[in-house]
Structure formats: C-alpha cells, structure tokens
Amino acid sequence: MVTKDGKLFHIDFGFILGKDPKPFPPPMRICKEMVEGMGGNPSPGYQSFKSKCCQAFKILRRHSKLIINLLYLMTDSGIKDICSDPQFAILKVEQKFQALMDDEQAEEHFLNLIDESVGALRSQLAEHCRAIDSQAEEDFRKAVLQLLITGGGWPDFKQRLRHVLEGRCQAKNACAEGPKPLELEVDPRFTSPRACSSGAVHQALLGLGEMTRIPLFRARADLYRSEGPSVVLSNASITQSRDCFAFRGANSSLALRLADHGLNGVRARQLVIEQPARWAALRPRSAPRRFAVFGLPGSVSSKAGETAYTEHMGSFEYAAAGPAAQAFDLPPALVKGLRLVFAGPEWGENYVCLYRVKVFEESGTVCSGHRTAAVLPRLRAAAD
C-alpha cells in the first residue's frame, strides 16, 4: 500500500489473524538486518522505531473494542482469513491487545516482543527458509519427475516408498474395518465445569449479553468459554481451534455413561484419548498427563449418588511426546460408565484441554478417526 506522501507500507492480514503459513512464526516481522538498516541496536534510529511502535500499540489498544466489533461485522464479508474460522481469528486479534494490562505493562510487553523477534533463532530460520523455498520446491519437483520417468535414484528407494504408501493404506483399512467405539454420553453430575478465560465480573457481563439472544453477544460469550464436554465424543477430525473440553484444577473429572449398557453393564476393555500431534498443537502444554479411571459397577444404579463410580480400573499417563492417539487397557469388569479423574495441569498451562475420548469393548488394534491408537501401559501400583 502507498500513503498520500508516497511511502510504501505493508499489512499482513493473515499474520494478524493468526493464519501464518510459515512454521514457527516470530511474534513480529522484524529481523537483525532491519535493525542494522536503522543504525543498529543502540542507534537513535532504532530507539525511535521502538518508541513509535509502543505509541502505535497504545493507540490501537484504546480502540480495541471498536476494532473487535468491526471484525465481528466482517465475519460474512468473504475475507478468507476471517470467514474460514471467525471465532479463532477474532480471538487471536483480541489476545494481541493484552486487555488485562495497563499501558506501562503493555509497553514493557511490546518491547520484549521486539527483542524476542530480533534475536529469535526461529526468526532467522524463517528468513532462511523463505530464501531457499522456491529453489527447494523446484529441485524436489525435478527429482520426483526423474524418478517417475526413469526409475532412477537409490536402488531400494522405490521399494521403500511403496512400502510406506501401502502401510498407510493398510492403516486406513484397519481403522475402517476395525472395532467400533461404544456409544457414550456425558454424565454431567460427575463432570467438572468447562473453563473460562476471564474473571467472574467479566463472565457475568458476558452472561447478561448472552441473555439478550443477540447473535453478536452470544458469539462473544462463547469466545471466553471452552466447548462443553460433549465435544470429546465427536467423530470429526480435530481442528484445534475451540475443539476441546478445557477444565482447571486438580482432580477434575469427565464422566461418561455407556448409552447401551444392558442390565449388568458392558466389559469396557480399552480407553482411547486422542490429542493433536505434538508438533502441530497450538498449546501442547495443555495436554492431559496422569489420570485414574473409575467404573460405575454393573450392579449399581446409574442414578446412584456421589459414590457411583467406585470401581478403580487403573491409573495411567498420557505421554505428551508419544503418538496423538493413545489406548489404555482396562480390566474386564462389567460397568455402566467410566469416570476419568485427572491429576491436573502438569505440563505448564493452567488448564487441561481434552480433545477426543473413545471406549471400546474389544482390546487389540483400535482407532480414533483414521489414527491407530498406540497402547500404553498402566502406571505402577506405587504411583496409584
């Protein structure tokens, strides 16, 4: 874009709305070469740049409510970066304003972002990747064409590639033909409340707005609340943006009743938890870790009181560095429901975000969506 006095400037709307296509994007688009062009770190030019950045940030913060409301009005505008996932895009912009900070804290935060962006290794890597990206794509295209036409390359390359491709097809077939999960429904009496991302006063104001039934106010209230627990029962692929049941505190729980448990219950043999792959997760430290499973015995009425889930079926640990879908073997007890009790947030976040949970009546190879679940062992009795 060009200003009236002929100065060029660029606004990266995709970056602002959280849609950066490059891996490991820095907080700001500024690199060491830009700083050197202003005269270097201690120079008056660079110090003036940082001062003007902070001034602009403060001005934007004063008008943050107007900007957010304008973005809400643009959700049906046809702009790709907003329309594809408006709630996620607007939430990313709202987070950048740091509304809970005062001006002094916001300035310090912004200066830290500038320093982090200039010195970050990921920023240097991103610049390097952009420089070689076009050539790498062209080299890869030529190599593939050569293999297709001549069959050249390493002697066993084609065989290994075919083996990998067939393995993937076999995994998909195994999931399509494998055991189906049991039908579940959430037991709200023994399930923790969903997490909120703001204080009690703000939540009360959001609740008042939601009571008006105006779509704009209802959508805004949803931005500050986790999805309900029923989202973990979805068969849809994980999208990450607002696609999990989040909860806070130690010993938080999720209770699931078996929809068709018969008179004496069902032998639930495997529990599967699926999270986003760690390398692709937006908040990898929000993954669950240690948890215990308690069953609702088949001899107990599903309308029993607080001690309904009394059958201890084992203590487990979801391995954050392991496969996305992990299966946990359960003892062959007749149950009408399962209650998962989590030790709490243990990876650094102040909440746990649970994406998908499935229960199977059979043990062996089971899947969550198109992912084959890796079977993990129970924790030792001492850890229980």
DOFIFI-322524 format. One record per residue (C-alpha): residue number from 1; z, y, x. Coordinates in steps of 0.5 Angstrom, whole numbers. Example, Ala and Ser with C-alpha at 12.3 -4.5 7.8 and 13.67 -1.06 7.14 Angstrom:
BEGIN
   k     w     v     u
   1    16    -9    25
   2    14    -2    27
END
This chain:
BEGIN
   k     w     v     u
   1     0     0     0
   2    -1     7     2
   3     3    13     1
   4     1    20    -1
   5     1    22     6
   6    -3    16     9
   7     3    12    11
   8     2     4    10
   9     8     0     8
  10     8    -7     5
  11    13   -10     0
  12    13   -18     0
  13    15   -19    -7
  14    15   -27    -6
  15    20   -26    -1
  16    25   -21    -5
  17    24   -26   -11
  18    26   -32    -6
  19    20   -35    -6
  20    18   -35     1
  21    13   -41     3
  22    15   -41    11
  23    21   -45    13
  24    28   -42    15
  25    26   -35    13
  26    30   -30    16
  27    35   -25    12
  28    30   -19    14
  29    23   -19    16
  30    24   -16    23
  31    24   -19    30
  32    25   -17    37
  33    18   -14    38
  34    19    -9    32
  35    26    -7    36
  36    22    -6    42
  37    17    -2    39
  38    22     3    36
  39    25     4    43
  40    30    -2    44
  41    37    -3    41
  42    41     3    44
  43    35     8    43
  44    36    14    38
  45    29    11    34
  46    32     4    33
  47    39     7    31
  48    35    12    26
  49    32     6    23
  50    38     2    22
  51    41     9    19
  52    36    10    14
  53    36     2    12
  54    43     3    10
  55    42     9     6
  56    36     6     2
  57    40     0     1
  58    46     4    -2
  59    41     8    -7
  60    38     1    -9
  61    45    -1   -11
  62    46     5   -15
  63    40     3   -19
  64    41    -5   -19
  65    43    -5   -27
  66    36    -2   -28
  67    32    -6   -23
  68    35   -12   -26
  69    34   -10   -33
  70    27    -9   -32
  71    26   -15   -28
  72    28   -19   -35
  73    23   -15   -39
  74    18   -17   -34
  75    19   -25   -35
  76    13   -25   -39
  77     9   -21   -35
  78     5   -26   -32
  79     7   -25   -25
  80     7   -31   -22
  81    14   -31   -17
  82    18   -29   -24
  83    15   -33   -29
  84    15   -39   -25
  85    23   -39   -26
  86    25   -32   -28
  87    33   -34   -28
  88    32   -36   -21
  89    28   -30   -19
  90    33   -25   -22
  91    39   -29   -19
  92    36   -28   -12
  93    35   -21   -13
  94    42   -20   -16
  95    45   -23   -10
  96    42   -19    -5
  97    45   -13    -9
  98    52   -15    -7
  99    55   -12   -13
 100    62   -14   -12
 101    62   -10    -5
 102    64    -3    -4
 103    59     2    -1
 104    63     1     6
 105    63    -6     6
 106    55    -6     3
 107    53    -2     9
 108    57    -7    14
 109    54   -13    11
 110    47   -10    11
 111    48    -8    19
 112    50   -15    20
 113    44   -18    17
 114    39   -13    21
 115    43   -16    27
 116    42   -23    25
 117    35   -23    23
 118    33   -19    30
 119    37   -25    34
 120    36   -31    30
 121    32   -37    33
 122    29   -38    26
 123    26   -32    26
 124    23   -33    33
 125    21   -40    31
 126    18   -37    24
 127    14   -32    28
 128    11   -37    33
 129     9   -42    27
 130     5   -36    24
 131     2   -35    30
 132    -1   -42    31
 133    -1   -44    24
 134    -9   -43    23
 135   -10   -47    29
 136    -6   -53    28
 137    -9   -54    21
 138   -16   -54    24
 139   -14   -59    29
 140   -11   -63    24
 141   -17   -63    20
 142   -22   -65    25
 143   -17   -70    27
 144   -17   -73    20
 145   -25   -73    20
 146   -26   -76    26
 147   -21   -82    24
 148   -25   -83    17
 149   -32   -82    20
 150   -31   -86    27
 151   -24   -90    26
 152   -22   -87    33
 153   -15   -86    35
 154   -10   -90    37
 155   -11   -98    36
 156    -6   -99    31
 157    -6   -92    28
 158   -10   -94    22
 159    -6  -100    21
 160     1   -97    22
 161    -2   -91    17
 162    -4   -96    12
 163     3  -100    12
 164     6   -93    11
 165     2   -92     5
 166     3   -99     2
 167    10   -98     3
 168    10   -92    -1
 169     6   -95    -7
 170    11  -101    -7
 171    17   -97    -7
 172    14   -94   -13
 173    12  -100   -16
 174    19  -103   -15
 175    22   -97   -19
 176    17   -98   -25
 177    19  -105   -25
 178    26  -105   -23
 179    32  -105   -28
 180    33   -99   -33
 181    39   -95   -33
 182    44   -96   -38
 183    44   -90   -44
 184    50   -85   -42
 185    53   -80   -46
 186    58   -75   -43
 187    66   -75   -46
 188    68   -68   -46
 189    75   -70   -47
 190    76   -72   -39
 191    70   -68   -36
 192    72   -61   -32
 193    69   -55   -35
 194    63   -52   -32
 195    64   -47   -26
 196    63   -40   -27
 197    60   -35   -21
 198    64   -29   -24
 199    71   -27   -26
 200    75   -27   -32
 201    73   -20   -34
 202    66   -21   -33
 203    66   -27   -36
 204    69   -24   -43
 205    64   -19   -43
 206    58   -24   -42
 207    61   -28   -48
 208    61   -21   -52
 209    54   -20   -50
 210    52   -27   -52
 211    55   -27   -59
 212    50   -22   -61
 213    45   -27   -60
 214    40   -23   -57
 215    36   -27   -52
 216    37   -22   -46
 217    44   -22   -46
 218    44   -30   -47
 219    40   -31   -41
 220    44   -26   -37
 221    50   -30   -39
 222    47   -37   -37
 223    46   -34   -30
 224    53   -34   -29
 225    55   -41   -31
 226    53   -48   -29
 227    49   -52   -33
 228    53   -57   -38
 229    55   -64   -35
 230    49   -67   -39
 231    44   -65   -34
 232    46   -70   -30
 233    44   -75   -35
 234    37   -72   -35
 235    31   -77   -32
 236    27   -71   -30
 237    26   -69   -23
 238    31   -65   -19
 239    28   -58   -19
 240    35   -55   -15
 241    35   -48   -19
 242    40   -49   -24
 243    39   -56   -25
 244    46   -59   -23
 245    53   -59   -26
 246    58   -55   -22
 247    65   -55   -22
 248    71   -53   -18
 249    78   -55   -16
 250    81   -62   -13
 251    81   -68   -18
 252    75   -65   -22
 253    72   -70   -26
 254    66   -73   -30
 255    67   -78   -36
 256    61   -82   -38
 257    61   -86   -44
 258    57   -92   -45
 259    53   -91   -51
 260    51   -98   -53
 261    58  -102   -50
 262    58  -107   -56
 263    65  -110   -58
 264    68  -111   -51
 265    64  -107   -46
 266    59  -108   -41
 267    59  -110   -34
 268    57  -104   -30
 269    55  -106   -23
 270    52  -100   -20
 271    53   -93   -20
 272    48   -88   -17
 273    48   -81   -15
 274    42   -77   -13
 275    42   -70   -10
 276    37   -66    -7
 277    34   -69     0
 278    39   -65     5
 279    33   -62     9
 280    31   -59     2
 281    37   -57    -1
 282    39   -50    -3
 283    46   -51    -2
 284    47   -57     2
 285    55   -56     3
 286    56   -56    -5
 287    54   -64    -5
 288    60   -69    -7
 289    64   -73    -2
 290    70   -77    -3
 291    71   -79   -11
 292    74   -85   -14
 293    71   -89   -20
 294    76   -91   -26
 295    73   -95   -32
 296    75   -95   -40
 297    77  -102   -41
 298    73  -106   -46
 299    80  -108   -49
 300    82  -100   -50
 301    79   -96   -56
 302    74   -91   -54
 303    79   -86   -58
 304    85   -87   -53
 305    89   -82   -51
 306    89   -79   -44
 307    90   -85   -40
 308    84   -88   -43
 309    80   -89   -36
 310    86   -94   -33
 311    81   -99   -29
 312    81   -97   -22
 313    74   -99   -20
 314    74   -97   -13
 315    74   -90    -8
 316    67   -88    -5
 317    64   -83    -1
 318    57   -80    -2
 319    54   -79     5
 320    51   -72     6
 321    47   -74    12
 322    44   -80     8
 323    39   -81     3
 324    38   -77    -3
 325    40   -83    -8
 326    46   -87    -6
 327    48   -93   -10
 328    55   -96   -10
 329    57  -103   -12
 330    62  -103   -18
 331    67  -109   -19
 332    64  -114   -25
 333    69  -111   -30
 334    68  -110   -38
 335    68  -103   -39
 336    66   -98   -44
 337    66   -92   -40
 338    67   -89   -33
 339    70   -83   -30
 340    69   -80   -23
 341    74   -76   -20
 342    72   -72   -14
 343    77   -70    -9
 344    74   -63    -9
 345    69   -59    -5
 346    69   -62     2
 347    63   -59     6
 348    65   -52     6
 349    63   -49    -1
 350    68   -47    -6
 351    65   -52   -12
 352    61   -58   -12
 353    54   -59   -15
 354    52   -66   -18
 355    45   -67   -20
 356    44   -74   -23
 357    48   -80   -24
 358    46   -87   -27
 359    49   -93   -28
 360    46  -100   -28
 361    48  -107   -31
 362    45  -110   -25
 363    46  -110   -18
 364    41  -110   -12
 365    35  -105   -12
 366    36  -100   -17
 367    32   -93   -17
 368    34   -86   -19
 369    27   -83   -22
 370    22   -85   -16
 371    27   -86   -11
 372    30   -92    -9
 373    38   -92    -8
 374    41   -94    -2
 375    47   -98    -3
 376    53   -95     1
 377    60   -99     2
 378    67   -97    -1
 379    72   -94     3
 380    77   -98     5
 381    84   -99     1
 382    88   -95     6
 383    83   -89     4
 384    84   -90    -3
END
